[in-house]
Amino acid sequence: MYGNARTDLVDKLRFPKIKEVCDDSPNASKNEDLSVLPPCKQCLLQHIRRVNYQVGIWKRSLIPDPDKPLASEGHGWTKHTDTGLIEPLWIDGDILSPQIVDVLEDMANELEEDNDTDESDTETERVGYKDS
């Protein structure tokens, strides 16, 4: 899979490739285009569903009145209710795990609190108040 015969799981293949690109070692290539990395398993599954749907449409192209399922029903597409247009469903589920989201929110809150503290200290210095 993707040039590695020993790995059959795309997520296991992604990690060393990402590490190779993003690592701080001298061997890491900093000008690497991350879009050439293999997709994660969830994204790959949606892509396979879209390809399978398209191949099914092509195979029915010579049938006068073919039965064709809706693209937005489990075939890797999603339909916008307000516009009626279909778009690719890139990933099914959360992009980030809830634990990572919690950590990022905590970090953002800490930064906000630090900025608020710094601003109040600066304001106190401008006015000339001193803590006793």
C-alpha positions in Angstrom: 0.0 0.0 0.0 1.5 3.4 -1.1 4.8 1.8 -1.8 5.1 -0.2 1.5 4.3 -3.9 1.1 4.7 -4.5 4.9 1.8 -2.3 6.0 -1.9 -2.9 5.2 -3.3 -0.1 7.4 -3.1 3.4 5.9 -3.1 5.1 9.3 0.0 3.1 10.3 1.7 4.2 7.1 0.8 7.9 7.6 2.6 8.3 11.0 6.2 7.6 9.8 5.6 9.7 6.7 4.3 12.6 8.8 7.1 12.2 11.3 9.6 12.2 8.4 8.3 15.5 7.1 7.6 17.3 10.3 10.5 16.0 12.5 13.2 18.5 13.7 16.0 16.1 12.7 18.5 17.2 10.0 17.1 14.5 7.6 13.6 16.0 7.7 12.6 17.7 4.5 10.9 21.1 5.2 9.7 21.8 1.7 7.5 18.7 1.6 4.0 19.1 0.3 1.7 17.5 2.9 -1.1 17.0 0.3 0.9 14.1 -1.2 0.6 12.1 2.1 -1.8 9.3 1.9 -5.2 10.1 3.4 -6.3 8.9 6.8 -8.5 5.8 6.9 -11.8 7.7 7.3 -11.0 10.0 4.3 -9.9 7.1 2.2 -13.1 5.3 2.9 -15.2 8.3 1.8 -13.1 8.6 -1.4 -13.6 4.9 -2.2 -17.4 5.3 -1.7 -17.4 8.2 -4.2 -15.3 6.3 -6.7 -17.6 3.2 -6.4 -20.7 5.4 -7.0 -19.1 7.0 -10.1 -18.1 3.6 -11.5 -21.6 2.3 -10.9 -23.0 5.3 -12.9 -20.6 4.7 -15.7 -21.5 1.0 -15.8 -25.2 1.9 -16.2 -24.5 4.5 -18.9 -25.9 2.3 -21.7 -29.1 1.4 -19.9 -32.0 3.6 -21.2 -33.6 4.2 -17.8 -31.1 3.1 -15.1 -31.8 2.6 -11.5 -29.4 5.0 -9.7 -29.2 5.6 -6.0 -29.0 9.1 -4.6 -25.4 10.2 -4.2 -26.0 11.6 -0.8 -27.1 8.2 0.7 -23.9 6.5 1.9 -21.9 7.1 -1.2 -19.4 9.7 0.1 -21.5 12.8 -0.8 -23.5 15.2 1.3 -26.4 17.4 0.2 -26.9 20.9 1.5 -30.5 21.5 2.5 -30.5 25.2 1.7 -28.8 25.1 -1.8 -29.6 21.5 -2.8 -26.0 21.0 -4.1 -24.0 18.0 -3.3 -20.4 18.1 -2.1 -17.9 15.5 -1.2 -18.1 14.2 2.4 -14.4 14.4 3.3 -14.6 12.6 6.7 -17.3 10.8 8.6 -17.1 11.8 12.3 -14.9 14.1 14.2 -11.8 15.5 12.7 -10.1 15.7 16.0 -10.7 13.4 19.0 -12.6 14.9 21.9 -9.5 14.7 24.1 -7.5 16.8 21.7 -10.3 19.4 21.5 -10.4 19.6 25.3 -6.6 20.1 25.5 -6.7 22.8 22.8 -9.6 24.6 24.5 -7.7 24.5 27.8 -4.6 25.9 26.2 -6.7 28.7 24.6 -8.3 29.6 27.9 -4.9 29.7 29.6 -3.6 32.0 26.9 -6.7 34.2 27.3 -6.2 34.4 31.1 -2.5 35.3 30.6 -3.4 38.0 28.2 -6.0 39.4 30.5 -3.5 39.4 33.4 -0.8 41.1 31.2 -3.3 43.8 30.1 -4.4 44.6 33.7 -0.7 44.8 34.8 0.1 47.2 32.0 -2.9 49.4 32.8 -2.0 49.6 36.4 1.6 50.6 35.5 0.2 53.4 33.2 -2.0 54.8 35.9 0.8 54.7 38.5 -0.7 52.4 41.0 1.7 50.2 42.9 0.9 47.0 44.8 1.7 47.3 48.5 
